[in-house]
């Protein structure tokens, strides 16, 4: 997607790795933001080279990491309950952006046939030790072969958005379920922290979605948005990182207050820090 003729929204910094400056442009038709410039594929990997990129490790070195993994254990149960509620029979799951494999391990232990895709060799090797199998890329997978496809905070990372959405449509069975979780730039915590909002995470977040954007993008491939569910823990996690970027330290009490306030605001606005979108073929 080109940023030509799109309105400048915000200038933001890569706080975690390069300290480089990027711009966000607003696509009015889709109600979404686009990061510019976007790194090419050859250079993209260096922006992930941070020990703080927590989804690519199983480390529990600090209070923050221990808290993250505790919340993650609860979230895994919720994710499993969601896919079981959407599909009456256990079949085949593709998880794109598998990380260290804990979601697929949870699903596998519940009787699902699982396969993952993960570009990070470090994360993939950890997942393989847990018994998770991988495909190198979606192009190697057969049409209409998955009952469930999940992307947990991954769609915002893919360079070629429209191609990725077409691939999701191609791979999903006609009766299958697609589950996509992404941050929401229209949340209270996003507006509160502005340029310091951690979920902008430039430049590895190429896109920044609203509910309208997700609905519109998937309608183009004849997929229907069935449900939008909140990810209430995300406001606390993102606020912690945002406090670090803004002040240089994690202000736990302040972050908790902002995260709580964001969820309370969202109880009426329905604009949570992150959303889970449940989509099906039309």
Secondary structure, DSSP 4 states (H G I P E B T S, - for coil): ---TTPEEEEEEE-TTTT--EEEEEEETTTTEEEEESPPPHHHHGGGG--TT-GGG-----SHHHHHHHHHHHHHHHHHHHHHHHH-SS--EEEEES-TTSHHHHHHHHTT-EEEEE-S-HHHHHHHHTTT--B-S-GGGSPTT-EEEEEEES-GGG-S-HHHHHHHHHHHEEEEEEEEEEEE-TTSHHHHHHGGG-GGG-TTT--EE--HHHHHHHHHTTTEEEEEEEE-TTHHHHHHHHHHHHHHSS--HHHHHHHHHHHHHHHHHH---SEEEEEEEE-
